[in-house]
Amino acid sequence: MENLKYFTGSFIVTIVGLILALVVGGPSALFIVAVLAVLEVSLSFDNAVVNATVLKDMNAVWRRRFLTWGILIAVFGMRILFPVLIVSILAGVSPWGAIDIAINSPEHYAAVMTEAHVSVMAFGGAFLMMVGFGFFFDDEKDHWIPMIEKPLAKLEKFKFAAELLTLVFIAVVALFMLPEADKQTFALSGIAGVATFWVMHQITAFMERREQARMATHAVKSGAAMFVYLELLDASFSLDGVIGAFAITTNLFIIAIGLGIGAMFVRSLTILLVEKDTLSEYVYLEHGAFYAIVALASMMFLKTFIHIPEVITGFIGAGLIGVAFIHSQILKSQEVKVV
């Protein structure tokens, strides 16, 4: 019961959102909003764990900014403005024109979003794959599944190993899995995802070095750089949910309400994980989240040429984290017995 206090804001947003959905579209809209909210939480649960991993090392000021400004960017930026910008670019209209299409011609709006499916999945999948490899290509980390993680950790000694391996996956999909019309789009978007991650990593590393030079003691991760990194990470996680939502409804406002409710719960879960120091208590939870990230990235690549229901994607991610949580709980119980 004590942990419920972290979700007070989310429950308030949920109630307001459900009332708005009922007013806008009646009982059917109410049901769709509930489905979208659950879908968003299941797809982004690993996002909360990764956010907590980064936030625990951020200074208090930037942590607070991410948990306030960040949620506004996450809800209004990625769940509303991002789809509008995609439609604006692809349809060759102004953002206001794209909003007009969303209101007066939702089927056309959904069709344009579907046209962007390949490039969006390629960019998001490549970015998330780099995030996942960045975690596993580290020889100093403890291992959850040694037979998988030890060989991957050894790749740390090879410069650009993560980039090259991700580019290999991009090339395989582009050359052998996609029709001719989509090959170049997928390849260029995937390369853009890798390049974006690399640039963000370089900026973050530079700002961390500067912070270490300024502080003689334990380095706190540079706030501004990590804030931008976390927003890009959230954007990549949300791509799957935003695109998948259009398979359920073409109403932009219903999508925004449903995904916004889900994003609020992810934020609340992030705060809980940070303040309760859950990642230190459950040692394999972080590993499970990064396995889920690699799985999600792979699913995003696969979705460019085969249909995979979003519920399956969410189930795999939540399942991996659930197994990691249970294993961590078992290990924790064994340690208590020994003591």
N, C-alpha and C positions, 0 to 999 in steps of 0.2 A: 504493500500500500504506500509505503514511503516513496517509492520510485514514481508513483503516479503524478507527483507534483511537477515532474519534468515535462509532462504531457498536457498540462493545463491549457497552454496556448493552443496546442494542436486540437484539443477537444473543442475549444471555442471556435476556432477556424472551421472545424468540421461541421458544427451545428449551423454556423452562418452559411457555409457553402451548401449544405443540404437544403436549407430554406430557400436560398437563391435558385438552386436547381429545380426545386418544386415550383417556384414562381415562374421560372423561365420555360420549363418544359413538362411540368406535371410529374406524376409517379414514374413514368418511364425514364425521364431525365434523372430523377433521384436515384434510380437503380444503376444507371450508367455511371454516374458520378461515384457511387460506392465501389463499383467494379474497377474504375480507373484509379481510384485512391489505393485500393488493395494491390493492383498491378504495379503502381509506382513504388510502393513500399517494398514489394517483393523483389523488384528489379534493382532497387537502390539500397538494400540493406547492407550490402558490401561497401557501398559508398560511405555510409555512416561510420563503419569500422575504419576505413582508410582515412576519412576526415579526422577521426579521433586520433589516429596514429600521428598525423601531422600536427594537429592542434596542441597536443600535449607538450610539444617542444616550442610552440610559438609564444611570444611574449603576450602578456595579459591584454594589452591594448588592442593588438591586431586580432587576437582570439575573439574578443568582444565584438570587434568590427565585422568579423566574418559571420558570427552568429546573429548579427542584426542586419547589416547591409547585405551580407551574403544571401540571406533568405529572400530578400526583396529581389536581388538579381536572379536567384534560382527560380522563383515563382514567376515574376513578371518578365525577366529577361529570356530565360530558356523555354518556359512553358507557353509564353504568349508572343514576345517579340521575335524570337528565333524563327518559328514557323512563318510569321508574317514576312520577315526579311527574305527567307527562302522563296516564298511565293512572289515577292516583289522582284527579286532578281530574275527568276526563271520566267515569269510572265511579262517582264519588261514594263512594270508599272511602278508607281510610287508606293511607299509603305501605306499611305492612306488609301491608295487604290486597292492594295492587297487586303486591307481591312474591309473595304467595301465588298470585295469578292467573297471574303469570309462570311459577311453578314447576308448578302443577297444571292450568292451563288456558292453555297458550301460544297456542292459536288465538284465544281470546277476547282475550288480551293484544295480539296482532298486529292484530286487528280494531279495537280501541280506538285503537291507534296510527295505523291507516289513517284513522280518522275525523278525526284531528287533522292530517291531511296538508295541507289547504288553509291552515289558520292558520299552521302551522309553516313551510311554504314561503313564504308571504307575508311573515312577519316576517323570516325569514333572508334572503330575496331583497332586501327593501327595505333592510335594514341593510348588506348587502354592496354594493348598488348605490351607497349613499351613500359607502361606503369608496372604491369605484372612482372615482366622480365627484370626490371630494375630492382624489384624486391628479391627475387630468387637468385640473381647473379651476384651474390654476396657471400663470400666464404666465411665471414665472421658470425653469421646468424646461426641460431640453433635450428635444428631440422625437425619437422613434424613427420614427413615421409622421406626418410633418408635415401631410399633407392631412387627417388625422383630428384630430390633437392641437392644431394651431394654432387652428382654430375653437372647439374646446372650451375652450382656455386663455383665450380672450377672454371667456368667460362668467364669469370670476372677478370682473369689475367689477360684476356684478349680484348684489345681496344675495339670499340664499336660492335661488340658481339651482339648486343640486343638489337641495334639498328639493322645489322646485316641479317639476322635471323628473321626479324619482322619483315624486311624487304623480300626475303625468300618466300615467305608465306604469301605476301602480296603478289609476287610474280607468279607463283603456282596458281592462285585463284584467277588472276587476270588472263594467264595464257591458256589454261586448261579447263576452266569451269564456266567462264562467261561467254556470251555471244559476242561477236565481233564489235557490235555497236557499243557495248559497255566496257570493253577492255581498257581503253585509254582513260575513260572517266574514273574507273576503279583504281587504276595504277596511279594516276596523278593525285587523286584524293587521298589514297593510302600514303603516298610519299609525303604529302602535305601534313598528314597526321604525325608521321615520324619526325619530320622537320620541326613541327610546332613543339613537340615534346622535347626535342633536343635543345631548341632555343630556350625554352622555359627552364630546362635543367641547367644550362650554362648561366643564365641570369641568376637563378637561385644559388648556384654554387659560388658565383662571384660575390653576391650580397652576403652569403654566409661567411665567406673569407673576410670580408670587410668588417662584419660584425665581430668575428673572432679577434681581429686585430684591435678593435675598439675595446673589447672586453677581455681582460686577462684571465677571467674565470670561465666557467662552463658557458659555451656558446648557445644562445637562443636563436632559433631559426629566424631569418630576416622576415619581418612581418609583411611588407609590401609584396615581395616576390612570392612568398608562400600563399598570400591571399589570392593573387592572380592564378597561381598554379591550382589552388583548390577550386576556383571558379571554372577553370578549363576542365578540371577533372569532373566536376559536377555536370558541366555541359556534355561531356562525352558519355557519362552515365545516362543522362536524360534523353539522349538521341533515340535510343531504342524505344523508350516509353512514349516519346512524342510521336514518332512515326507509327508505332503500334496502335496508338490511341485512335488514329484515323481509320483503322480497320473496325473499330467499334462504333464510332460516331463521327460525323463530319462537322458537328457544331463546335466552333472554336471556343465558345464560352463554356460549354459543358466540359470540354477537354481541359481548359484552364482551371476550372473549379476542381475537377477530379485530381489532376496532377498536382495542383497547388496544395490540396489537403495532404496528399502523399508526401510532398516535399517538406511540409511542416512536421510530419511525424519523423521523417529522416533527420531533420534538424534536432528535434527533441531527443531522439535516440543518440545522436552525436554528443549532445551535452551530457546525457546520462553516462555514456562511456568515458568521457573525459573526466568528469567530476568524481565518479566512483572509481576511477583508475581500473576499469574492468579489464583492459588489455594486459595489465601486469598480473591480474588475478587469474585470468584465463589465458594461459600462455600460447595456445594454438589458435586462438580466435583470429589473430592477425593473419596467420598462415592461411586459414580457411577463406578469409576475405580475398586474399590475393589469388588463391586458386580460383575463386569465383570470378575475379576480374579477368583472368586469362580465359576462363570458360565463356564469359560474356563477350569478350573480344572475338573469340573463335566463332561464336554464334552470330555475331554481327557480320563477319565475313561470309559465313554459310548462308545467311539470309539474302545475300545478293543473287543467289541462284537456286535456292530451295526455300520452301515455306516452313518456318518453324513458329508455332504459336507462342505468343509472349508468355503464356502461363507456364510453358515448359522451360523457357529461359529463366523465369523467376524462380521456378521450383528447383532448378539445378543450383542456382546461386545460393538460395536459402538453405538447400540441403547440405551443401559443402560447409557453410558456416555453422549449421546445426551440428554436423558431425564433429567439427573442430571444437565446438562448445562442449559437447558431451565428453569428448576425449580429455579436454582440459579439466572438466569437472571430476572425471575419474582420477586423473593425475593429482589433482588438488586433494581429493579424499585420501588417496594413498599416502601423500606427504603428511597429512594430519595424523594418520594412524601411526606412522613411523615416529613422529614427534611425541 
